[in-house]
């Protein structure tokens, strides 16, 4: 499974990963679909 989000800065993307919304809602709802630990990557697009 791949989940893609767009953020305006790398810092905002990192903050999302430690937010209550991510930890208590997104993470919890996706966890049953994992067959292994998730791999999280943050990419910065050159602009």
Secondary structure in CASP SS format (residue, H / E / C, confidence):
PFRMAT SS
TARGET T0000
AUTHOR 0000-0000-0000
METHOD secondary structure of the structure
MODEL  1
X C 1.00
X C 1.00
X C 1.00
X C 1.00
X C 1.00
X C 1.00
X C 1.00
X C 1.00
X C 1.00
X H 1.00
X H 1.00
X H 1.00
X H 1.00
X H 1.00
X H 1.00
X H 1.00
X H 1.00
X C 1.00
X C 1.00
X H 1.00
X H 1.00
X H 1.00
X H 1.00
X H 1.00
X H 1.00
X H 1.00
X H 1.00
X H 1.00
X H 1.00
X H 1.00
X H 1.00
X C 1.00
X C 1.00
X C 1.00
X C 1.00
X C 1.00
X C 1.00
X C 1.00
X C 1.00
X C 1.00
X C 1.00
X C 1.00
X C 1.00
X C 1.00
X C 1.00
X C 1.00
X C 1.00
END
